Structures are given as structure tokens and as C-alpha cells.
Amino acid sequence: MLNLEYIVPLGGPLYGILFYDAGNALLRSEKFSPKNMFTSAGLEVRVFVPALRVPFRLIFAYNNRKIYLDDSNFAFRFAVGTTF
């Protein structure tokens, strides 16, 4: 698993984040190969709300591989809280 982020303060509680993620889960019998990695790259806008002590996150991502044929390569997500 790999997670890279470049965080840019935009002012006050607002941040812009460029990110790149890569990873996969394998059985013990499977060999690791970088060709079998799932990756995602994109942009996140994060607003940290001090009164609630959590970030509100808008995430736009491009995924290089689809799990299902009818999945889109692009994803838009709204999340509350940290990544870990």
C-alpha cells in the first residue's frame, strides 16, 4: 500500500490536497507484481471544522483499473473524518 499527499493551505480551515494511492490485497499463494496494483490519483478539498474537530472532505479521483465492468474510472466522494 502506498499513499502520497501534497497539502496546500488555501486559507483558514481550507486545504487543497493532491494525492496518489496504490495498493492491492493478495493471497499468500499469490506473487506480488506492480502490474496487479490498483491506483488512484486526484484532488481533495478539505475543510477542518474546529467546533466539531473533524474534517469535511470532497474527493475527486481517477482510478486506473475497474473492479466491475460497469464501474467508472472517475469517482466523486464526500467524507467526514480522517483517512486513518
N, C-alpha and C positions, 0 to 999 in steps of 0.2 A: 504494500500500500504506500502511496505517495500523495502528499498534499502540499502544494506550494501556493502561497498567497502574497500579493503585494498590496498593502493597505495604504490608501491615500486619504488623509484627513481633508474633508471638504468644508469644514467649519462647524463649530459647536459639536453636537452629538451625531453629526452626519459623516459617514465614511464611504468611500468607493473602494471596492476590492476586486482585483483581477486574480483569477485562480486557475489552477490546473490540478486535476486529480487523476490518479491512475491506481488500478488495483484489480484483483480477482481472488476468488476462493477456489482452492484446488483440493482434490482428494489426496491422501498420502501416496497413492499409486500413480498420480499424475506428475509429469515433469514440468518444471517451470519454463515458460517461454515468454519473452516480451511480446510476441505476436498474439498471445492469448489475453493480453491486458485490455480492460475496459478503461477508457479515458473520457474525461470531461473537461472542458475549458469554458470560461465565461466571465461574467461580470456580476458583482453583487453590490447592492446598495444597502447599507446597514445604518439603522438609527438606534442609538442607545438611549433608552428612556430611564433616566436616573431614578424616578419615583418608583418604577416597577423593578428596577435592577436587572433588566433583560434587554437584549437587542431584538428589534424587529427587522427582518431580513427579506429583501426582494432579490431573487436569484434568477438570472437568465443564463442558460448553459447550452453548449453544443456537445452532444455525445457522439463519439466516433463509431460506436457499434450499438446495434439494437438487440434487445433480448428477444422481442417478438417482432414478426414481420410488419405488423401494422403500427408499431411504435414510431414516433417522430424522432428525428435526430436533435430537435430543439426542445428545450424544456423551460418552463417558467414556473417558479415556485415562490410561495410565501411561507416564511418560517418564523417562529418565535423561539428565542433561546440560542444558546451557543451550539457549536458543532460537536463538541465532546462533552 
